[in-house]
Amino acid sequence: MLIDSRCVSDIIGVLNADDFYSTTNKNIFETIFSMFSFAKPIDPVTVIERMREDGVWTDDTPSYIRDLMLITPTAANAIEYAWIVKDKSLLRGVADAGSSITEMAISGEDGALNILEAAEKKVYSLRQGRSRASLEEISKIMVNVYKQIREASKVDAGIPGLTTGFRDLDRIIMGLNNSDLILIASRPGMGKTSIALNIALHVAMKSGKEVAIFSLEMSREQLAMRLLAGQAYVDGKRLHTGRLNNDEWGRLAGAGKQISESKLLINDDASLTVTEMNAQCRRLTNLGLIVIDYMQLMSAASSDRSRGENRVQVVSEISRTMKVMAKELNVPLICLSQLSRANEKRGADERRPQLSDLRESGSIEQDADIVMGLYRDDYYNKETERPGVAECIILKNRRGETGTVELRWDPEFTSFSSLDRHHDE
């Protein structure tokens, strides 16, 4: 970096100051990082002067920097050198984590399951290149912010997060963004599982990332059936009977191939806790999205613990744990939720979901970054003038506006689509 400042932007994407064992090297790196953040010229003279101003300069600093440059033949292999430093840093981290885990296991104070959870977190943080967060200067944070803005500018649609497959919805919520907890709520039968599957399959097929689905209500096979029906445009009832014509069998084969090539992973264990889901997701190397169906069927950290608590407290703990999980794994997390019957007690024109309708809400609406409610008028009114039209109502959106997006509901395929896409087809 001292020889050629053009390589600084590449190297700060690989290393941070804590990757250096030598305090002197750490100070030099932090100085260069700070100068880069403020767009200052970087060379041996300016770096030494900045170190002097910051109080990390010694009488040996100029000669040390001169020696560094003499033993380095070229800046062309800077990234390779950076990965050597990163590798040694990781090995030290593994050794430190191993010592810490050994100490916890020998003491046995926290119990085996808690120690196992702590051990998995330590190993996961090493794999992700993250350690326990500490106070950080805004100048360093700004570098990450600029990086996010640059990445968003490269996307054709201008959406910073993963696309849902519904353009109007993406426009309002800005896609599915890392660390966001997204709640999709409705009364039973409105299609919350279907819209979650539509989004999950779209993300898996378009992004190439792994999508983890935890289904506490439906089996893996039932979910796969729904995915097939929606992707192949085959009536779900006919699919279950197997009485299909040649054209439908052909569409089914094509859809099955597309779905199989995607990186969808499904777990239908109804007894899983959020902590166990978190542990399974940590083992995935290219995770892009998590979907949980649905909140009211979930248990807290342990069933024994939750017996003495009321349901509101349990759901509050679950929602908070999910938000921490999304932040720790740095991926969007979609959780489905039931609405209470409160909306059905209101007048016919007032049945659209509201935040207050969340069942056993506790702190759900505070923890969620985005809350969406589903409403279909034809569910209540068979004589409606707009059959098959569903409303996705954004009730809360930390990233911007709220509003309503209209979608097409195809009950025979148990699938949602954009209204304009439906008309085109």
C-alpha positions in Angstrom: 0.0 0.0 0.0 3.0 2.3 0.6 4.5 1.5 -2.8 1.2 1.9 -4.7 -1.8 3.5 -3.1 -4.1 2.2 -5.9 -4.2 -1.2 -4.2 -5.5 0.2 -0.9 -9.2 -0.1 -1.8 -8.7 -3.8 -2.7 -6.8 -4.6 0.5 -9.2 -3.0 3.0 -11.8 -5.4 1.6 -9.6 -8.3 2.8 -7.9 -7.1 5.9 -8.6 -5.1 9.0 -6.1 -3.8 11.6 -6.7 -6.6 14.0 -5.4 -9.1 11.4 -1.8 -7.9 12.1 0.1 -9.4 14.9 2.7 -6.7 15.1 1.5 -3.5 16.9 3.7 -1.4 14.5 2.1 -3.0 11.4 -1.3 -2.5 13.0 -0.6 1.2 13.5 0.6 1.7 10.0 -2.5 -0.1 8.5 -4.9 2.0 10.7 -3.2 5.2 9.6 -3.5 4.3 5.9 -7.1 3.2 6.4 -7.9 6.6 8.0 -6.2 8.5 5.3 -8.0 6.5 2.6 -11.3 7.3 4.3 -10.6 11.0 4.0 -9.2 10.7 0.4 -5.8 11.9 1.5 -2.7 11.1 -0.6 -0.9 8.0 0.6 2.9 7.6 0.4 5.7 7.0 3.0 6.1 10.7 3.8 2.4 11.4 4.3 1.9 8.2 6.3 4.8 9.0 8.7 3.6 12.6 9.2 0.0 11.3 9.9 1.4 8.8 12.4 3.3 11.6 14.1 0.0 13.6 14.4 -1.9 10.6 15.8 0.8 9.9 18.4 1.7 6.4 17.1 5.0 7.4 15.7 8.4 6.5 17.3 12.0 7.3 16.3 12.3 3.9 14.6 9.2 4.4 12.4 10.9 6.0 9.4 13.6 3.3 9.2 11.0 0.6 9.8 8.9 1.8 6.9 12.0 2.2 4.7 13.0 -1.5 5.4 9.4 -2.6 4.6 9.7 -1.0 1.2 13.2 -2.4 0.5 12.2 -6.0 1.2 9.0 -5.8 -0.9 9.8 -6.3 -4.6 6.5 -5.0 -6.1 3.0 -4.0 -5.3 1.6 -6.2 -8.1 1.1 -9.1 -5.7 -0.5 -7.0 -2.9 -3.7 -9.1 -2.7 -1.7 -12.3 -2.4 0.3 -10.8 0.5 -3.0 -9.7 2.1 -4.3 -13.2 2.0 -1.1 -14.5 3.7 -1.7 -12.1 6.5 -5.4 -13.1 6.7 -4.5 -16.8 6.8 -2.1 -16.3 9.7 -4.7 -14.1 11.5 -7.3 -16.8 11.1 -5.0 -19.5 12.5 -4.4 -17.3 15.6 -8.1 -16.9 15.9 -8.7 -20.6 15.7 -6.1 -21.2 18.4 -7.6 -18.5 20.7 -11.1 -19.9 20.1 -9.9 -23.4 20.9 -8.3 -22.3 24.2 -11.5 -20.4 25.2 -13.8 -23.4 24.3 -11.5 -25.7 26.3 -11.7 -23.5 29.3 -15.5 -23.3 29.1 -15.8 -27.1 28.8 -13.5 -27.8 31.7 -15.4 -25.3 34.0 -18.8 -26.7 32.8 -20.5 -23.8 34.6 -22.9 -22.9 31.8 -24.1 -26.4 30.9 -23.2 -28.4 27.8 -25.8 -27.0 25.4 -25.0 -23.4 26.2 -21.2 -24.1 25.9 -21.9 -25.8 22.5 -23.9 -22.7 21.3 -21.1 -20.4 22.4 -18.5 -22.6 20.7 -20.5 -22.5 17.4 -20.7 -18.8 17.6 -17.0 -18.4 18.1 -16.2 -20.6 15.1 -18.9 -18.9 12.9 -17.5 -15.4 13.7 -14.1 -16.6 12.6 -15.5 -18.0 9.4 -17.3 -14.8 8.7 -14.3 -12.6 9.6 -16.2 -11.0 12.4 -15.5 -10.8 16.1 -17.5 -9.2 19.0 -18.5 -5.7 18.0 -16.8 -2.7 19.6 -17.1 1.0 19.3 -15.9 2.1 15.8 -15.0 5.5 14.4 -17.6 6.9 11.9 -14.8 7.4 9.3 -14.4 3.6 9.1 -18.1 3.0 9.0 -18.4 5.5 6.1 -16.1 3.3 4.0 -18.6 0.4 4.3 -21.5 2.8 3.5 -19.8 4.0 0.3 -19.2 0.3 -0.6 -22.9 -0.5 -0.2 -23.9 2.6 -2.3 -21.5 1.5 -5.1 -22.9 -2.0 -5.1 -26.5 -0.7 -5.2 -25.6 1.6 -8.2 -24.5 -1.5 -10.2 -27.9 -3.1 -10.0 -30.1 -2.3 -13.0 -33.3 -1.9 -11.0 -31.6 0.3 -8.4 -32.7 -2.0 -5.6 -30.0 -2.5 -3.0 -31.4 -5.8 -1.6 -32.4 -9.1 -3.1 -35.5 -8.8 -5.4 -38.7 -10.4 -4.3 -39.9 -11.0 -7.9 -42.7 -8.4 -7.4 -41.4 -5.1 -8.9 -43.9 -2.8 -7.2 -43.2 -4.4 -3.9 -39.4 -4.0 -4.4 -39.9 -0.4 -5.2 -41.4 0.3 -1.8 -39.4 -1.9 0.5 -36.1 -1.6 -1.5 -35.8 -5.3 -1.8 -34.8 -7.8 0.9 -31.8 -6.3 2.7 -29.2 -7.9 4.9 -30.1 -8.1 8.7 -33.8 -7.1 8.0 -36.5 -8.9 9.9 -39.5 -9.0 7.6 -42.9 -10.0 8.9 -45.7 -11.2 6.6 -49.0 -11.4 8.5 -52.6 -12.4 7.6 -55.6 -14.4 8.6 -55.4 -18.2 7.7 -56.1 -18.9 4.1 -54.9 -15.6 2.7 -51.8 -17.0 1.1 -48.9 -16.0 3.4 -47.1 -19.3 2.9 -47.6 -19.1 -0.9 -46.1 -15.6 -1.2 -43.2 -16.6 1.0 -42.5 -19.6 -1.2 -42.8 -17.4 -4.3 -40.2 -15.0 -2.9 -37.9 -17.8 -1.6 -37.9 -19.6 -5.0 -37.3 -16.3 -6.9 -34.3 -15.5 -4.7 -32.8 -19.0 -4.9 -33.1 -19.0 -8.7 -32.0 -15.5 -9.5 -29.3 -14.8 -6.9 -27.7 -18.3 -6.8 -27.6 -18.0 -3.0 -28.8 -20.6 -0.5 -32.4 -20.1 0.9 -33.2 -21.8 4.1 -36.9 -22.5 4.8 -38.1 -23.7 8.2 -41.6 -25.0 8.0 -43.3 -25.7 11.3 -46.7 -26.4 9.8 -46.4 -28.1 6.4 -44.2 -31.0 5.4 -41.3 -30.8 2.9 -43.3 -32.7 0.3 -46.3 -30.3 0.7 -44.1 -27.3 0.2 -42.4 -28.9 -2.9 -45.9 -29.6 -4.3 -46.8 -26.0 -4.0 -43.6 -24.9 -5.6 -44.2 -27.3 -8.5 -47.8 -26.1 -9.0 -46.8 -22.5 -9.1 -43.8 -22.9 -11.3 -45.4 -25.3 -13.8 -48.8 -23.6 -13.8 -50.5 -26.8 -13.0 -53.7 -27.0 -10.9 -52.7 -28.1 -7.4 -55.7 -30.4 -7.0 -54.8 -32.2 -10.3 -51.2 -32.4 -9.2 -52.1 -34.2 -6.1 -54.2 -36.8 -8.0 -51.5 -37.3 -10.7 -54.1 -37.1 -13.4 -52.3 -34.8 -15.8 -52.2 -34.5 -19.6 -49.1 -34.7 -21.7 -48.6 -30.9 -21.8 -48.9 -30.7 -18.0 -46.4 -33.5 -17.5 -44.0 -31.6 -19.8 -44.4 -28.4 -17.9 -44.0 -30.3 -14.6 -40.7 -31.8 -15.8 -39.3 -28.4 -16.8 -40.4 -26.8 -13.5 -39.0 -29.7 -11.5 -35.6 -29.3 -13.1 -35.6 -25.5 -12.4 -36.5 -25.9 -8.8 -34.1 -28.8 -8.3 -31.2 -26.7 -9.6 -32.0 -23.9 -7.2 -30.4 -23.8 -3.7 -33.5 -24.2 -1.6 -33.1 -26.0 1.6 -36.1 -27.1 3.7 -36.4 -28.3 7.3 -39.9 -29.3 8.5 -39.0 -30.2 12.1 -41.9 -28.6 14.1 -39.9 -28.6 17.4 -37.0 -26.4 16.2 -36.2 -23.3 18.3 -34.8 -20.1 16.8 -31.4 -20.9 18.4 -31.3 -24.3 16.6 -32.3 -22.7 13.3 -29.5 -20.2 13.8 -27.0 -23.0 14.4 -28.1 -24.8 11.2 -27.9 -21.6 9.1 -24.4 -20.8 10.4 -23.1 -23.9 8.7 -24.2 -22.6 5.2 -21.5 -21.0 3.2 -23.6 -18.9 0.8 -26.7 -18.1 2.7 -29.0 -15.4 1.1 -32.4 -15.6 2.8 -34.2 -17.3 5.7 -37.9 -18.0 5.7 -39.8 -19.2 8.9 -43.4 -20.5 8.7 -44.8 -19.4 11.1 -44.2 -17.5 14.4 -47.1 -18.7 16.5 -45.9 -22.3 16.2 -42.5 -21.6 17.4 -41.1 -22.2 20.9 -38.6 -20.2 22.8 -35.0 -21.2 23.7 -36.4 -24.2 25.6 -39.8 -25.6 26.3 -39.1 -25.9 30.0 -38.2 -22.3 30.2 -41.3 -21.1 28.4 -43.8 -23.1 30.5 -43.8 -20.5 33.3 -44.1 -17.5 30.9 -47.2 -16.2 29.2 -47.4 -16.4 25.5 -46.8 -12.7 24.9 -43.5 -12.9 26.7 -42.5 -16.0 24.7 -43.4 -14.4 21.4 -41.5 -11.3 22.4 -38.4 -13.4 23.1 -38.8 -15.2 19.8 -39.1 -12.0 17.8 -36.1 -10.5 19.5 -34.0 -13.7 18.9 -35.0 -13.7 15.3 -33.9 -10.0 14.9 -30.5 -10.9 16.5 -30.3 -13.9 14.2 -30.8 -11.8 11.1 -28.2 -9.3 12.2 -25.7 -11.9 13.2 -26.0 -13.9 10.0 -26.3 -10.6 8.0 -29.1 -11.9 5.8 -32.8 -10.9 5.4 -35.2 -13.1 7.5 -38.8 -13.5 6.5 -41.2 -14.7 9.3 -44.8 -15.4 8.8 -47.4 -14.6 11.5 -51.1 -15.1 12.1 -53.3 -12.1 12.7 -55.9 -12.1 15.5 -59.6 -12.2 14.8 -59.9 -8.5 15.6 -60.1 -7.5 11.9 -63.0 -9.9 11.4 -65.0 -8.1 14.2 -64.7 -4.8 12.3 -67.0 -3.7 9.6 -66.9 -5.2 6.1 -64.9 -2.2 4.8 -62.4 -2.2 7.7 -61.1 -5.8 7.6 -57.7 -4.9 6.1 -54.9 -5.8 8.5 -53.5 -3.4 11.0 -50.4 -3.5 13.2 -52.6 -3.9 16.2 -54.0 -7.2 14.8 -50.8 -9.1 15.3 -51.5 -12.0 17.6 -49.7 -12.0 20.9 -47.9 -9.1 19.4 -45.5 -8.3 22.3 -42.5 -6.7 20.7 -43.0 -8.1 17.2 -43.9 -4.7 15.6 -40.9 -3.1 17.3 -38.4 -5.7 16.3 -39.6 -6.1 12.7 -38.0 -3.8 10.1 -40.8 -4.4 7.6 -44.4 -5.6 8.4 -46.6 -6.6 5.5 -50.3 -7.7 5.7 -52.1 -9.7 3.1 -55.7 -9.1 2.3 -58.1 -10.5 -0.4 -61.5 -9.1 -0.7 -62.8 -12.3 -2.4 -62.0 -14.2 0.7 -64.8 -12.4 2.5 -67.0 -11.2 -0.4 -67.7 -13.8 -3.1 -69.5 -11.1 -5.1 -66.5 -8.8 -5.2 -65.8 -6.8 -8.3 -62.1 -7.7 -8.2 -61.8 -11.5 -7.8 -58.3 -12.8 -7.7 -56.7 -9.5 -6.7 -54.7 -9.5 -3.4 -53.5 -6.5 -1.5 -50.0 -6.6 0.1 -50.2 -3.8 2.6 -46.9 -2.4 3.9 -47.8 -1.5 7.5 -44.3 -0.6 8.6 -41.2 0.1 6.7 -38.0 1.3 8.3 -36.4 1.9 4.9 -39.1 4.3 3.6 -42.7 4.6 2.7 -45.7 2.5 3.5 -48.5 1.7 1.0 -50.4 -1.0 -0.8 -49.2 -3.2 -3.7 -51.8 -5.2 -5.7 -50.9 -8.7 -6.7 -52.6 -11.4 -8.7 -53.7 -14.5 -6.7 -54.1 -17.7 -8.6 -55.8 -20.2 -6.2 -55.5 -23.2 -8.6 -51.7 -22.7 -8.5 -51.6 -21.4 -4.9 -49.3 -18.7 -6.3 -49.0 -14.9 -6.5 -47.8 -12.9 -9.4 -47.5 -9.2 -10.5 -50.7 -7.9 -12.1 -48.8 -6.7 -15.2 -47.0 -10.0 -15.5 -50.3 -11.9 -15.4 -51.9 -9.7 -18.1 -48.8 -10.1 -20.3 -49.1 -13.9 -20.1 
